[in-house]
Amino acid sequence: MKKIEGQMADVMKEIISDGDPVVEIEGKEYYLSLIEKPETTIADDVEADPDLKQKLLQAKIDILNGKTYTTDEVVEMINQGEL
């Protein structure tokens, strides 16, 4: 990752905040986007939510036991109102 500071950073922040984050440099278009780090990690979220933790553990058990579905099977279950 390249760190940008000063005037160049100010210009880039202004481009992003103006709502049109596409810039052209030497004939090529680049998309600028803000990436914010989440306040918590996935592990923190799982530990804080017992229901989520249980669902993930059950999913792991199901996968280990071969209880998996293809995308087509899931779409079909949704269409039939099973999910």
PDB file with one MODEL, atoms N, CA, C and O in Angstrom:
MODEL        1
ATOM      1  N   MET A   1       0.845  -1.163   0.000  1.00  0.00           N
ATOM      2  CA  MET A   1       0.000   0.000   0.000  1.00  0.00           C
ATOM      3  C   MET A   1       0.895   1.232   0.000  1.00  0.00           C
ATOM      4  O   MET A   1       1.893   1.306   0.717  1.00  0.00           O
ATOM      5  N   LYS A   2       0.508   2.183  -0.819  1.00  0.00           N
ATOM      6  CA  LYS A   2       1.269   3.425  -0.909  1.00  0.00           C
ATOM      7  C   LYS A   2       0.577   4.489  -0.066  1.00  0.00           C
ATOM      8  O   LYS A   2      -0.633   4.685  -0.175  1.00  0.00           O
ATOM      9  N   LYS A   3       1.341   5.167   0.763  1.00  0.00           N
ATOM     10  CA  LYS A   3       0.786   6.194   1.635  1.00  0.00           C
ATOM     11  C   LYS A   3       0.901   7.554   0.945  1.00  0.00           C
ATOM     12  O   LYS A   3       1.975   7.947   0.489  1.00  0.00           O
ATOM     13  N   ILE A   4      -0.239   8.270   0.877  1.00  0.00           N
ATOM     14  CA  ILE A   4      -0.277   9.585   0.245  1.00  0.00           C
ATOM     15  C   ILE A   4      -0.657  10.610   1.303  1.00  0.00           C
ATOM     16  O   ILE A   4      -1.611  10.414   2.055  1.00  0.00           O
ATOM     17  N   GLU A   5       0.090  11.694   1.356  1.00  0.00           N
ATOM     18  CA  GLU A   5      -0.153  12.726   2.352  1.00  0.00           C
ATOM     19  C   GLU A   5      -0.142  14.106   1.701  1.00  0.00           C
ATOM     20  O   GLU A   5       0.212  14.259   0.532  1.00  0.00           O
ATOM     21  N   GLY A   6      -0.533  15.093   2.477  1.00  0.00           N
ATOM     22  CA  GLY A   6      -0.437  16.480   2.037  1.00  0.00           C
ATOM     23  C   GLY A   6      -1.449  16.848   0.970  1.00  0.00           C
ATOM     24  O   GLY A   6      -2.590  16.387   0.980  1.00  0.00           O
ATOM     25  N   GLN A   7      -0.998  17.702   0.038  1.00  0.00           N
ATOM     26  CA  GLN A   7      -1.881  18.239  -0.992  1.00  0.00           C
ATOM     27  C   GLN A   7      -2.455  17.140  -1.883  1.00  0.00           C
ATOM     28  O   GLN A   7      -3.632  17.186  -2.241  1.00  0.00           O
ATOM     29  N   MET A   8      -1.640  16.161  -2.241  1.00  0.00           N
ATOM     30  CA  MET A   8      -2.131  15.077  -3.093  1.00  0.00           C
ATOM     31  C   MET A   8      -3.254  14.317  -2.381  1.00  0.00           C
ATOM     32  O   MET A   8      -4.251  13.959  -3.008  1.00  0.00           O
ATOM     33  N   ALA A   9      -3.098  14.072  -1.085  1.00  0.00           N
ATOM     34  CA  ALA A   9      -4.129  13.378  -0.309  1.00  0.00           C
ATOM     35  C   ALA A   9      -5.402  14.219  -0.274  1.00  0.00           C
ATOM     36  O   ALA A   9      -6.502  13.683  -0.407  1.00  0.00           O
ATOM     37  N   ASP A  10      -5.260  15.521  -0.098  1.00  0.00           N
ATOM     38  CA  ASP A  10      -6.431  16.406  -0.075  1.00  0.00           C
ATOM     39  C   ASP A  10      -7.177  16.362  -1.400  1.00  0.00           C
ATOM     40  O   ASP A  10      -8.407  16.316  -1.414  1.00  0.00           O
ATOM     41  N   VAL A  11      -6.456  16.374  -2.505  1.00  0.00           N
ATOM     42  CA  VAL A  11      -7.080  16.318  -3.833  1.00  0.00           C
ATOM     43  C   VAL A  11      -7.819  14.997  -4.014  1.00  0.00           C
ATOM     44  O   VAL A  11      -8.943  14.978  -4.515  1.00  0.00           O
ATOM     45  N   MET A  12      -7.201  13.905  -3.614  1.00  0.00           N
ATOM     46  CA  MET A  12      -7.842  12.594  -3.774  1.00  0.00           C
ATOM     47  C   MET A  12      -9.087  12.480  -2.901  1.00  0.00           C
ATOM     48  O   MET A  12     -10.097  11.938  -3.347  1.00  0.00           O
ATOM     49  N   LYS A  13      -9.037  12.980  -1.664  1.00  0.00           N
ATOM     50  CA  LYS A  13     -10.206  12.952  -0.785  1.00  0.00           C
ATOM     51  C   LYS A  13     -11.344  13.779  -1.382  1.00  0.00           C
ATOM     52  O   LYS A  13     -12.509  13.393  -1.293  1.00  0.00           O
ATOM     53  N   GLU A  14     -11.003  14.916  -1.987  1.00  0.00           N
ATOM     54  CA  GLU A  14     -12.021  15.767  -2.613  1.00  0.00           C
ATOM     55  C   GLU A  14     -12.665  15.058  -3.803  1.00  0.00           C
ATOM     56  O   GLU A  14     -13.879  15.136  -3.987  1.00  0.00           O
ATOM     57  N   ILE A  15     -11.867  14.375  -4.601  1.00  0.00           N
ATOM     58  CA  ILE A  15     -12.404  13.623  -5.748  1.00  0.00           C
ATOM     59  C   ILE A  15     -13.378  12.553  -5.263  1.00  0.00           C
ATOM     60  O   ILE A  15     -14.464  12.403  -5.823  1.00  0.00           O
ATOM     61  N   ILE A  16     -13.000  11.821  -4.238  1.00  0.00           N
ATOM     62  CA  ILE A  16     -13.846  10.747  -3.705  1.00  0.00           C
ATOM     63  C   ILE A  16     -15.145  11.319  -3.147  1.00  0.00           C
ATOM     64  O   ILE A  16     -16.219  10.766  -3.386  1.00  0.00           O
ATOM     65  N   SER A  17     -15.056  12.419  -2.408  1.00  0.00           N
ATOM     66  CA  SER A  17     -16.249  12.977  -1.765  1.00  0.00           C
ATOM     67  C   SER A  17     -17.163  13.710  -2.738  1.00  0.00           C
ATOM     68  O   SER A  17     -18.329  13.932  -2.414  1.00  0.00           O
ATOM     69  N   ASP A  18     -16.681  14.095  -3.914  1.00  0.00           N
ATOM     70  CA  ASP A  18     -17.509  14.802  -4.899  1.00  0.00           C
ATOM     71  C   ASP A  18     -18.543  13.896  -5.552  1.00  0.00           C
ATOM     72  O   ASP A  18     -19.444  14.388  -6.233  1.00  0.00           O
ATOM     73  N   GLY A  19     -18.437  12.610  -5.365  1.00  0.00           N
ATOM     74  CA  GLY A  19     -19.437  11.691  -5.903  1.00  0.00           C
ATOM     75  C   GLY A  19     -19.086  11.103  -7.258  1.00  0.00           C
ATOM     76  O   GLY A  19     -19.823  10.251  -7.753  1.00  0.00           O
ATOM     77  N   ASP A  20     -18.008  11.514  -7.867  1.00  0.00           N
ATOM     78  CA  ASP A  20     -17.570  10.921  -9.136  1.00  0.00           C
ATOM     79  C   ASP A  20     -16.120  10.491  -8.964  1.00  0.00           C
ATOM     80  O   ASP A  20     -15.202  11.207  -9.363  1.00  0.00           O
ATOM     81  N   PRO A  21     -15.917   9.319  -8.370  1.00  0.00           N
ATOM     82  CA  PRO A  21     -14.564   8.897  -8.019  1.00  0.00           C
ATOM     83  C   PRO A  21     -13.752   8.292  -9.168  1.00  0.00           C
ATOM     84  O   PRO A  21     -12.713   7.674  -8.934  1.00  0.00           O
ATOM     85  N   VAL A  22     -14.221   8.470 -10.405  1.00  0.00           N
ATOM     86  CA  VAL A  22     -13.465   7.948 -11.544  1.00  0.00           C
ATOM     87  C   VAL A  22     -12.568   9.073 -12.071  1.00  0.00           C
ATOM     88  O   VAL A  22     -13.036  10.171 -12.373  1.00  0.00           O
ATOM     89  N   VAL A  23     -11.284   8.777 -12.173  1.00  0.00           N
ATOM     90  CA  VAL A  23     -10.329   9.753 -12.693  1.00  0.00           C
ATOM     91  C   VAL A  23      -9.598   9.138 -13.876  1.00  0.00           C
ATOM     92  O   VAL A  23      -9.422   7.923 -13.960  1.00  0.00           O
ATOM     93  N   GLU A  24      -9.178  10.007 -14.784  1.00  0.00           N
ATOM     94  CA  GLU A  24      -8.419   9.540 -15.936  1.00  0.00           C
ATOM     95  C   GLU A  24      -6.986  10.020 -15.797  1.00  0.00           C
ATOM     96  O   GLU A  24      -6.725  11.207 -15.601  1.00  0.00           O
ATOM     97  N   ILE A  25      -6.065   9.075 -15.902  1.00  0.00           N
ATOM     98  CA  ILE A  25      -4.643   9.386 -15.825  1.00  0.00           C
ATOM     99  C   ILE A  25      -3.970   8.735 -17.020  1.00  0.00           C
ATOM    100  O   ILE A  25      -3.986   7.513 -17.167  1.00  0.00           O
ATOM    101  N   GLU A  26      -3.384   9.554 -17.863  1.00  0.00           N
ATOM    102  CA  GLU A  26      -2.681   9.084 -19.055  1.00  0.00           C
ATOM    103  C   GLU A  26      -3.528   8.120 -19.873  1.00  0.00           C
ATOM    104  O   GLU A  26      -3.046   7.080 -20.320  1.00  0.00           O
ATOM    105  N   GLY A  27      -4.806   8.478 -20.067  1.00  0.00           N
ATOM    106  CA  GLY A  27      -5.694   7.699 -20.915  1.00  0.00           C
ATOM    107  C   GLY A  27      -6.330   6.481 -20.266  1.00  0.00           C
ATOM    108  O   GLY A  27      -7.107   5.776 -20.910  1.00  0.00           O
ATOM    109  N   LYS A  28      -6.016   6.220 -19.006  1.00  0.00           N
ATOM    110  CA  LYS A  28      -6.602   5.088 -18.297  1.00  0.00           C
ATOM    111  C   LYS A  28      -7.498   5.608 -17.183  1.00  0.00           C
ATOM    112  O   LYS A  28      -7.181   6.591 -16.513  1.00  0.00           O
ATOM    113  N   GLU A  29      -8.640   4.916 -16.999  1.00  0.00           N
ATOM    114  CA  GLU A  29      -9.571   5.320 -15.956  1.00  0.00           C
ATOM    115  C   GLU A  29      -9.305   4.525 -14.681  1.00  0.00           C
ATOM    116  O   GLU A  29      -9.084   3.315 -14.714  1.00  0.00           O
ATOM    117  N   TYR A  30      -9.333   5.236 -13.566  1.00  0.00           N
ATOM    118  CA  TYR A  30      -9.128   4.625 -12.260  1.00  0.00           C
ATOM    119  C   TYR A  30     -10.309   4.976 -11.368  1.00  0.00           C
ATOM    120  O   TYR A  30     -10.846   6.081 -11.447  1.00  0.00           O
ATOM    121  N   TYR A  31     -10.706   4.050 -10.531  1.00  0.00           N
ATOM    122  CA  TYR A  31     -11.804   4.250  -9.601  1.00  0.00           C
ATOM    123  C   TYR A  31     -11.223   4.393  -8.202  1.00  0.00           C
ATOM    124  O   TYR A  31     -10.544   3.489  -7.715  1.00  0.00           O
ATOM    125  N   LEU A  32     -11.487   5.523  -7.556  1.00  0.00           N
ATOM    126  CA  LEU A  32     -11.008   5.757  -6.198  1.00  0.00           C
ATOM    127  C   LEU A  32     -12.135   5.464  -5.220  1.00  0.00           C
ATOM    128  O   LEU A  32     -13.275   5.881  -5.426  1.00  0.00           O
ATOM    129  N   SER A  33     -11.809   4.752  -4.167  1.00  0.00           N
ATOM    130  CA  SER A  33     -12.837   4.386  -3.205  1.00  0.00           C
ATOM    131  C   SER A  33     -12.250   4.356  -1.799  1.00  0.00           C
ATOM    132  O   SER A  33     -11.098   3.967  -1.602  1.00  0.00           O
ATOM    133  N   LEU A  34     -13.056   4.773  -0.822  1.00  0.00           N
ATOM    134  CA  LEU A  34     -12.649   4.728   0.577  1.00  0.00           C
ATOM    135  C   LEU A  34     -12.873   3.324   1.115  1.00  0.00           C
ATOM    136  O   LEU A  34     -13.955   2.759   0.955  1.00  0.00           O
ATOM    137  N   ILE A  35     -11.862   2.765   1.747  1.00  0.00           N
ATOM    138  CA  ILE A  35     -11.986   1.462   2.391  1.00  0.00           C
ATOM    139  C   ILE A  35     -11.758   1.693   3.880  1.00  0.00           C
ATOM    140  O   ILE A  35     -10.651   2.008   4.316  1.00  0.00           O
ATOM    141  N   GLU A  36     -12.829   1.529   4.650  1.00  0.00           N
ATOM    142  CA  GLU A  36     -12.707   1.724   6.088  1.00  0.00           C
ATOM    143  C   GLU A  36     -12.507   0.386   6.782  1.00  0.00           C
ATOM    144  O   GLU A  36     -13.136  -0.609   6.422  1.00  0.00           O
ATOM    145  N   LYS A  37     -11.646   0.368   7.760  1.00  0.00           N
ATOM    146  CA  LYS A  37     -11.434  -0.840   8.535  1.00  0.00           C
ATOM    147  C   LYS A  37     -12.600  -0.983   9.507  1.00  0.00           C
ATOM    148  O   LYS A  37     -12.989  -0.010  10.151  1.00  0.00           O
ATOM    149  N   PRO A  38     -13.159  -2.183   9.619  1.00  0.00           N
ATOM    150  CA  PRO A  38     -14.260  -2.380  10.560  1.00  0.00           C
ATOM    151  C   PRO A  38     -13.781  -2.216  11.997  1.00  0.00           C
ATOM    152  O   PRO A  38     -12.610  -2.439  12.305  1.00  0.00           O
ATOM    153  N   GLU A  39     -14.706  -1.823  12.874  1.00  0.00           N
ATOM    154  CA  GLU A  39     -14.356  -1.622  14.274  1.00  0.00           C
ATOM    155  C   GLU A  39     -14.108  -2.946  14.992  1.00  0.00           C
ATOM    156  O   GLU A  39     -13.347  -3.002  15.958  1.00  0.00           O
ATOM    157  N   THR A  40     -14.756  -4.011  14.515  1.00  0.00           N
ATOM    158  CA  THR A  40     -14.576  -5.321  15.137  1.00  0.00           C
ATOM    159  C   THR A  40     -14.159  -6.325  14.074  1.00  0.00           C
ATOM    160  O   THR A  40     -14.351  -6.109  12.878  1.00  0.00           O
ATOM    161  N   THR A  41     -13.587  -7.421  14.536  1.00  0.00           N
ATOM    162  CA  THR A  41     -13.217  -8.496  13.625  1.00  0.00           C
ATOM    163  C   THR A  41     -14.377  -9.489  13.533  1.00  0.00           C
ATOM    164  O   THR A  41     -15.309  -9.443  14.335  1.00  0.00           O
ATOM    165  N   ILE A  42     -14.310 -10.360  12.574  1.00  0.00           N
ATOM    166  CA  ILE A  42     -15.329 -11.397  12.443  1.00  0.00           C
ATOM    167  C   ILE A  42     -15.340 -12.264  13.705  1.00  0.00           C
ATOM    168  O   ILE A  42     -16.403 -12.638  14.200  1.00  0.00           O
ATOM    169  N   ALA A  43     -14.163 -12.575  14.214  1.00  0.00           N
ATOM    170  CA  ALA A  43     -14.076 -13.393  15.432  1.00  0.00           C
ATOM    171  C   ALA A  43     -14.757 -12.684  16.600  1.00  0.00           C
ATOM    172  O   ALA A  43     -15.449 -13.325  17.390  1.00  0.00           O
ATOM    173  N   ASP A  44     -14.570 -11.377  16.717  1.00  0.00           N
ATOM    174  CA  ASP A  44     -15.237 -10.610  17.772  1.00  0.00           C
ATOM    175  C   ASP A  44     -16.756 -10.687  17.610  1.00  0.00           C
ATOM    176  O   ASP A  44     -17.482 -10.872  18.586  1.00  0.00           O
ATOM    177  N   ASP A  45     -17.230 -10.541  16.365  1.00  0.00           N
ATOM    178  CA  ASP A  45     -18.664 -10.582  16.095  1.00  0.00           C
ATOM    179  C   ASP A  45     -19.255 -11.942  16.449  1.00  0.00           C
ATOM    180  O   ASP A  45     -20.346 -12.024  17.014  1.00  0.00           O
ATOM    181  N   VAL A  46     -18.536 -13.001  16.116  1.00  0.00           N
ATOM    182  CA  VAL A  46     -19.018 -14.354  16.405  1.00  0.00           C
ATOM    183  C   VAL A  46     -19.077 -14.580  17.914  1.00  0.00           C
ATOM    184  O   VAL A  46     -20.056 -15.133  18.415  1.00  0.00           O
ATOM    185  N   GLU A  47     -18.055 -14.164  18.634  1.00  0.00           N
ATOM    186  CA  GLU A  47     -18.038 -14.340  20.089  1.00  0.00           C
ATOM    187  C   GLU A  47     -19.128 -13.519  20.770  1.00  0.00           C
ATOM    188  O   GLU A  47     -19.650 -13.926  21.807  1.00  0.00           O
ATOM    189  N   ALA A  48     -19.473 -12.374  20.200  1.00  0.00           N
ATOM    190  CA  ALA A  48     -20.483 -11.494  20.798  1.00  0.00           C
ATOM    191  C   ALA A  48     -21.907 -11.948  20.494  1.00  0.00           C
ATOM    192  O   ALA A  48     -22.851 -11.487  21.135  1.00  0.00           O
ATOM    193  N   ASP A  49     -22.073 -12.845  19.525  1.00  0.00           N
ATOM    194  CA  ASP A  49     -23.421 -13.262  19.108  1.00  0.00           C
ATOM    195  C   ASP A  49     -23.537 -14.787  19.183  1.00  0.00           C
ATOM    196  O   ASP A  49     -23.139 -15.487  18.252  1.00  0.00           O
ATOM    197  N   PRO A  50     -24.079 -15.299  20.286  1.00  0.00           N
ATOM    198  CA  PRO A  50     -24.173 -16.762  20.455  1.00  0.00           C
ATOM    199  C   PRO A  50     -24.987 -17.445  19.347  1.00  0.00           C
ATOM    200  O   PRO A  50     -24.680 -18.574  18.964  1.00  0.00           O
ATOM    201  N   ASP A  51     -26.016 -16.773  18.836  1.00  0.00           N
ATOM    202  CA  ASP A  51     -26.829 -17.357  17.769  1.00  0.00           C
ATOM    203  C   ASP A  51     -26.007 -17.522  16.492  1.00  0.00           C
ATOM    204  O   ASP A  51     -26.078 -18.558  15.830  1.00  0.00           O
ATOM    205  N   LEU A  52     -25.233 -16.505  16.155  1.00  0.00           N
ATOM    206  CA  LEU A  52     -24.358 -16.579  14.984  1.00  0.00           C
ATOM    207  C   LEU A  52     -23.321 -17.686  15.170  1.00  0.00           C
ATOM    208  O   LEU A  52     -23.045 -18.449  14.244  1.00  0.00           O
ATOM    209  N   LYS A  53     -22.754 -17.765  16.366  1.00  0.00           N
ATOM    210  CA  LYS A  53     -21.749 -18.798  16.645  1.00  0.00           C
ATOM    211  C   LYS A  53     -22.345 -20.189  16.456  1.00  0.00           C
ATOM    212  O   LYS A  53     -21.708 -21.064  15.869  1.00  0.00           O
ATOM    213  N   GLN A  54     -23.561 -20.396  16.950  1.00  0.00           N
ATOM    214  CA  GLN A  54     -24.224 -21.696  16.818  1.00  0.00           C
ATOM    215  C   GLN A  54     -24.492 -22.028  15.357  1.00  0.00           C
ATOM    216  O   GLN A  54     -24.288 -23.165  14.932  1.00  0.00           O
ATOM    217  N   LYS A  55     -24.950 -21.041  14.582  1.00  0.00           N
ATOM    218  CA  LYS A  55     -25.226 -21.271  13.160  1.00  0.00           C
ATOM    219  C   LYS A  55     -23.952 -21.648  12.404  1.00  0.00           C
ATOM    220  O   LYS A  55     -23.973 -22.533  11.549  1.00  0.00           O
ATOM    221  N   LEU A  56     -22.855 -20.981  12.718  1.00  0.00           N
ATOM    222  CA  LEU A  56     -21.590 -21.291  12.046  1.00  0.00           C
ATOM    223  C   LEU A  56     -21.082 -22.683  12.436  1.00  0.00           C
ATOM    224  O   LEU A  56     -20.574 -23.422  11.592  1.00  0.00           O
ATOM    225  N   LEU A  57     -21.222 -23.031  13.704  1.00  0.00           N
ATOM    226  CA  LEU A  57     -20.816 -24.375  14.135  1.00  0.00           C
ATOM    227  C   LEU A  57     -21.671 -25.442  13.460  1.00  0.00           C
ATOM    228  O   LEU A  57     -21.152 -26.475  13.037  1.00  0.00           O
ATOM    229  N   GLN A  58     -22.982 -25.198  13.355  1.00  0.00           N
ATOM    230  CA  GLN A  58     -23.863 -26.153  12.694  1.00  0.00           C
ATOM    231  C   GLN A  58     -23.506 -26.286  11.222  1.00  0.00           C
ATOM    232  O   GLN A  58     -23.515 -27.389  10.675  1.00  0.00           O
ATOM    233  N   ALA A  59     -23.191 -25.166  10.580  1.00  0.00           N
ATOM    234  CA  ALA A  59     -22.797 -25.207   9.167  1.00  0.00           C
ATOM    235  C   ALA A  59     -21.527 -26.031   8.984  1.00  0.00           C
ATOM    236  O   ALA A  59     -21.406 -26.797   8.028  1.00  0.00           O
ATOM    237  N   LYS A  60     -20.586 -25.868   9.903  1.00  0.00           N
ATOM    238  CA  LYS A  60     -19.340 -26.638   9.825  1.00  0.00           C
ATOM    239  C   LYS A  60     -19.628 -28.134   9.972  1.00  0.00           C
ATOM    240  O   LYS A  60     -19.079 -28.953   9.234  1.00  0.00           O
ATOM    241  N   ILE A  61     -20.482 -28.478  10.915  1.00  0.00           N
ATOM    242  CA  ILE A  61     -20.851 -29.884  11.123  1.00  0.00           C
ATOM    243  C   ILE A  61     -21.543 -30.433   9.870  1.00  0.00           C
ATOM    244  O   ILE A  61     -21.242 -31.540   9.423  1.00  0.00           O
ATOM    245  N   ASP A  62     -22.469 -29.655   9.311  1.00  0.00           N
ATOM    246  CA  ASP A  62     -23.177 -30.086   8.097  1.00  0.00           C
ATOM    247  C   ASP A  62     -22.208 -30.337   6.949  1.00  0.00           C
ATOM    248  O   ASP A  62     -22.328 -31.335   6.238  1.00  0.00           O
ATOM    249  N   ILE A  63     -21.264 -29.448   6.768  1.00  0.00           N
ATOM    250  CA  ILE A  63     -20.284 -29.609   5.684  1.00  0.00           C
ATOM    251  C   ILE A  63     -19.443 -30.861   5.900  1.00  0.00           C
ATOM    252  O   ILE A  63     -19.210 -31.630   4.967  1.00  0.00           O
ATOM    253  N   LEU A  64     -18.986 -31.062   7.139  1.00  0.00           N
ATOM    254  CA  LEU A  64     -18.181 -32.247   7.441  1.00  0.00           C
ATOM    255  C   LEU A  64     -18.963 -33.536   7.228  1.00  0.00           C
ATOM    256  O   LEU A  64     -18.385 -34.571   6.896  1.00  0.00           O
ATOM    257  N   ASN A  65     -20.283 -33.474   7.420  1.00  0.00           N
ATOM    258  CA  ASN A  65     -21.137 -34.649   7.234  1.00  0.00           C
ATOM    259  C   ASN A  65     -21.684 -34.763   5.810  1.00  0.00           C
ATOM    260  O   ASN A  65     -22.523 -35.619   5.532  1.00  0.00           O
ATOM    261  N   GLY A  66     -21.211 -33.902   4.914  1.00  0.00           N
ATOM    262  CA  GLY A  66     -21.626 -33.976   3.517  1.00  0.00           C
ATOM    263  C   GLY A  66     -23.003 -33.406   3.230  1.00  0.00           C
ATOM    264  O   GLY A  66     -23.547 -33.609   2.145  1.00  0.00           O
ATOM    265  N   LYS A  67     -23.560 -32.704   4.179  1.00  0.00           N
ATOM    266  CA  LYS A  67     -24.885 -32.114   3.987  1.00  0.00           C
ATOM    267  C   LYS A  67     -24.710 -30.729   3.338  1.00  0.00           C
ATOM    268  O   LYS A  67     -24.722 -29.700   4.013  1.00  0.00           O
ATOM    269  N   THR A  68     -24.550 -30.743   2.023  1.00  0.00           N
ATOM    270  CA  THR A  68     -24.355 -29.510   1.267  1.00  0.00           C
ATOM    271  C   THR A  68     -25.336 -29.469   0.096  1.00  0.00           C
ATOM    272  O   THR A  68     -25.916 -30.488  -0.279  1.00  0.00           O
ATOM    273  N   TYR A  69     -25.510 -28.283  -0.471  1.00  0.00           N
ATOM    274  CA  TYR A  69     -26.437 -28.089  -1.585  1.00  0.00           C
ATOM    275  C   TYR A  69     -25.764 -27.275  -2.679  1.00  0.00           C
ATOM    276  O   TYR A  69     -24.934 -26.406  -2.412  1.00  0.00           O
ATOM    277  N   THR A  70     -26.141 -27.578  -3.917  1.00  0.00           N
ATOM    278  CA  THR A  70     -25.655 -26.765  -5.029  1.00  0.00           C
ATOM    279  C   THR A  70     -26.485 -25.497  -5.095  1.00  0.00           C
ATOM    280  O   THR A  70     -27.544 -25.405  -4.473  1.00  0.00           O
ATOM    281  N   THR A  71     -26.004 -24.523  -5.848  1.00  0.00           N
ATOM    282  CA  THR A  71     -26.752 -23.286  -6.038  1.00  0.00           C
ATOM    283  C   THR A  71     -28.107 -23.572  -6.661  1.00  0.00           C
ATOM    284  O   THR A  71     -29.118 -23.002  -6.251  1.00  0.00           O
ATOM    285  N   ASP A  72     -28.128 -24.453  -7.649  1.00  0.00           N
ATOM    286  CA  ASP A  72     -29.402 -24.802  -8.305  1.00  0.00           C
ATOM    287  C   ASP A  72     -30.383 -25.416  -7.315  1.00  0.00           C
ATOM    288  O   ASP A  72     -31.577 -25.122  -7.364  1.00  0.00           O
ATOM    289  N   GLU A  73     -29.890 -26.268  -6.416  1.00  0.00           N
ATOM    290  CA  GLU A  73     -30.757 -26.880  -5.421  1.00  0.00           C
ATOM    291  C   GLU A  73     -31.337 -25.831  -4.469  1.00  0.00           C
ATOM    292  O   GLU A  73     -32.515 -25.894  -4.118  1.00  0.00           O
ATOM    293  N   VAL A  74     -30.524 -24.886  -4.061  1.00  0.00           N
ATOM    294  CA  VAL A  74     -30.994 -23.830  -3.167  1.00  0.00           C
ATOM    295  C   VAL A  74     -32.016 -22.953  -3.870  1.00  0.00           C
ATOM    296  O   VAL A  74     -33.031 -22.594  -3.274  1.00  0.00           O
ATOM    297  N   VAL A  75     -31.770 -22.603  -5.122  1.00  0.00           N
ATOM    298  CA  VAL A  75     -32.719 -21.799  -5.894  1.00  0.00           C
ATOM    299  C   VAL A  75     -34.056 -22.538  -6.011  1.00  0.00           C
ATOM    300  O   VAL A  75     -35.120 -21.935  -5.867  1.00  0.00           O
ATOM    301  N   GLU A  76     -33.991 -23.820  -6.266  1.00  0.00           N
ATOM    302  CA  GLU A  76     -35.208 -24.621  -6.365  1.00  0.00           C
ATOM    303  C   GLU A  76     -35.967 -24.657  -5.031  1.00  0.00           C
ATOM    304  O   GLU A  76     -37.194 -24.554  -5.014  1.00  0.00           O
ATOM    305  N   MET A  77     -35.237 -24.805  -3.909  1.00  0.00           N
ATOM    306  CA  MET A  77     -35.883 -24.793  -2.595  1.00  0.00           C
ATOM    307  C   MET A  77     -36.547 -23.447  -2.327  1.00  0.00           C
ATOM    308  O   MET A  77     -37.640 -23.390  -1.764  1.00  0.00           O
ATOM    309  N   ILE A  78     -35.887 -22.367  -2.732  1.00  0.00           N
ATOM    310  CA  ILE A  78     -36.480 -21.035  -2.568  1.00  0.00           C
ATOM    311  C   ILE A  78     -37.736 -20.916  -3.403  1.00  0.00           C
ATOM    312  O   ILE A  78     -38.761 -20.437  -2.917  1.00  0.00           O
ATOM    313  N   ASN A  79     -37.674 -21.341  -4.648  1.00  0.00           N
ATOM    314  CA  ASN A  79     -38.833 -21.271  -5.547  1.00  0.00           C
ATOM    315  C   ASN A  79     -40.021 -22.092  -5.028  1.00  0.00           C
ATOM    316  O   ASN A  79     -41.177 -21.734  -5.256  1.00  0.00           O
ATOM    317  N   GLN A  80     -39.727 -23.184  -4.336  1.00  0.00           N
ATOM    318  CA  GLN A  80     -40.782 -24.043  -3.798  1.00  0.00           C
ATOM    319  C   GLN A  80     -41.224 -23.618  -2.401  1.00  0.00           C
ATOM    320  O   GLN A  80     -42.082 -24.261  -1.795  1.00  0.00           O
ATOM    321  N   GLY A  81     -40.641 -22.545  -1.894  1.00  0.00           N
ATOM    322  CA  GLY A  81     -41.029 -22.034  -0.587  1.00  0.00           C
ATOM    323  C   GLY A  81     -40.463 -22.794   0.594  1.00  0.00           C
ATOM    324  O   GLY A  81     -40.915 -22.623   1.726  1.00  0.00           O
ATOM    325  N   GLU A  82     -39.475 -23.631   0.332  1.00  0.00           N
ATOM    326  CA  GLU A  82     -38.864 -24.411   1.412  1.00  0.00           C
ATOM    327  C   GLU A  82     -37.883 -23.565   2.221  1.00  0.00           C
ATOM    328  O   GLU A  82     -37.609 -23.858   3.385  1.00  0.00           O
ATOM    329  N   LEU A  83     -37.366 -22.533   1.603  1.00  0.00           N
ATOM    330  CA  LEU A  83     -36.425 -21.629   2.298  1.00  0.00           C
ATOM    331  C   LEU A  83     -36.971 -20.227   2.307  1.00  0.00           C
ATOM    332  O   LEU A  83     -36.333 -19.319   2.841  1.00  0.00           O
TER     333      LEU A  83
ENDMDL
END
